[in-house]
Amino acid sequence: MLKQSAKGAALTIYKFGKHSVVTRSNERQTLSLRELAVTTGRKIVPSFELFETYYAEAGLDYADDLIRTQLQGPVSAASVDQERTLVVYALKYEVLFFAALQKLYDAAEGCKSTDQTRYLRAREEWDIAAAMIIGSTQNEADVGTGDLLYKLGASLCATFNTCDPTSGEAKINEKIEESLYAGSYLLKSKACNSVMIYADNIQRYLQVR
């Protein structure tokens, strides 16, 4: 849509969603990217305050203001491709970054719950976080596939000499995978303190250092 300069349509989908459907209070509802971008639930992530403060210094509400400015603002000096890149990358690497981390920490907290429904939701939240990091189009045998944070690590490991010499996979992605699998297993056995440790590990692995 942005390639066709259809900013209005892109803004509508950003604000109200289209394909992603979730169940809340036994009702199926559409989940929008903007909802992920503005949810106060992200405060459960230990590093979120640092990012929030950084954007606040520029007068922005994290990535949401930046995205909406591009989608509904006046014509700028940027080209269509530049505007599209800014919006798409903000969604993939900023909005989904914290959305995934929120799900991990929500899962770690839910693991401790004595409410069976909440505990089962925690296991689901961990899986959702994995989906937000890896994406449904990622093919383990082809680093050229995928479109999210996992793909970013895979596509840059050769540039920064951080590929596993045996598998060819990004070393950081291998660590993320191991932590996701371990956290999922520990959730099933309700080893909640260990689940929190793996959530912390994944947060650290996802940060560019």
N, C-alpha and C positions, 0 to 999 in steps of 0.2 A: 504493500500500500504506500509506504513512504517512497519507494522507487517511482511510483506514479504520482507523487506529490499529493496523495489522498490523506492529508494530515487529520482531517476531521474524522474520517473512518477509523484511523489508527488510534486517535484519542478516545473514541467511543469504546473500542475494544479494550484499550488499556484501562479505562475507568470501570467498565461493566463486565468485561470478560466475554468469552465465547465458547471455547471447547472444554475448559476445565470445570468439572462438576464435582461438588463435595456434598456430603450428607451432614446436616446440622439439625439437631432436635428432631431427628427422624424425617427431615425434609431435604430433598435434593435442591441444591442452590449452585449458582454459577460463581466460581472463584475468579476474581480479576487480579491482574498483575498489580494494579494500584493498591488493592487491599494488602497485598504482600509488602508493598513499598511504604505503607503508612502505619501498619499495625503496631500498636504499642507493646505487643507481646515480644518484640525483639529485644526489649530491655533485659530479658533473661540471659542474653548472650553477654559474657563478661567484657568483650571488647567493643560492644556497640556504642557505649558512651564516647569513646575516642573518636569514632567516625561521625557521630552525631554532632560533637563539638566542632569538628573540622568543618562540616558543612554549615553549621550555624554561624561560624565566623564570616562566611560568604553570604549570609542571609538566606540560606536554603534549608528546607526540611528534608535532609538526607537527599536521596536521588529523585524523589518525587517532583520537587520543584524544577529540577534540572530537566527532567523528561517532559513535564507539562509545558515548560517554557518553549521547548523545541516544537512541541506538537500544536500549541495554540498561540504562540507568540507571532509577532509581525515578521515579515520577510527579513531574513538576516543576510549577512555577507557570505555565510557558509553555503557551500554547494549542497545539492540534494543528497549526494553520497555522504558528505561530511555530517549532515544532520542525521541521516539514517544510521550511520556508524555510531554516533554519540548516543542515540536512543537505544539502539540494539545492544551495544556493549554495556550501557548502564543497567539494562534489564538483566542481561546474562551474568555480568560479573559483579554487580553491586546489589541489585534487588534480590536475585536468587541466592547470592552468597549468604546474606543474612537470613533469608527465609529458610535455607537449609540448616544453618546453625541453630536457628530458633527451634526447628523441629527436633534437632538432636538434643538440645537442652530440655525441651519440653518432655521428650521421651525419658531422659534421665530422671527428671522429677516425677513423671508419671509412674516410673518403675517402682517408686516407694509407696505408691497408693495402695490402700487396703480395699479400695473399690475395684472390683474386677473389671467393670466397664472402662474405668480410667486406665487401668493397667493394660488392657487389650489395645486401647487407643495409643498408648505409649509405644507398643510394638509396631503399630501401624505408622506412627510418626517417624520412627527410625527409618523405616523403609521409604517413606516419602522424602526424607532428607537425602537418602542415597539416590533417589530418582532425580532430585533437584541438582545434585552434584554431577552425576554421570549422564543423565538424559536417556531417553528411550531409543535414540538413533545411534548410540555409540556401539561400535562393533569391536570387540576385543582384538580381533585379528587384523583390523585396519584402522590405523591411527588417523586416517583421513576422514573417518566418519565422526559423528557426534557434533555437538554444537555448544557445550556448556563448559564448566570449569575443568572437568576431566579432560576434555579435548584440548583446552588451553595448555595444560601441563604436558600432554602428549605431543603437541605440535611444537613446543618450545624446548623440549629436553635436549634435542640435538644441538640447538643454538647455544645453550648454556652448559653443555657437556654433563647433563644430569640424567642420561638414559642408562638403564641397566644394561651392562655389556652382554649379558646372556640372553635376556628376553627382548631387549630393545625398547621396553616400556619405560615410561618416565618413573624414576625411583619414587618420586613423591606420590604418584598415583598408586604404586604398589603399597605404600604405607597407608594411604587412604582406604584402599580396598581391604587391607588386613584389619584396620580399625573398624570399618563398617561391619565386616563379618564377625569380628570378635564382640563388638557391641551388641549385635543382633543375638548372638548366642548367649551372652551374659544377661540380656534382657529376659530371655526365656527362663533362665535359672534364677532371676531376680537378684543378681549380684550387682545391686544398684550403685554402690560406690565405684565399682570398676567401670560401669557404664559411663559414669560421669567423667572418669579419667580418659576414656576413649573419646568422649565428646570434646574434651579439652585438647586432646591430641589432634583431632581432625581440624579444630579451629586453628591450631598452630600450623598444620600442614597446608591449609588453604591460604594462609597469609603469605604475600610476596615478601621475601626477606633479602 
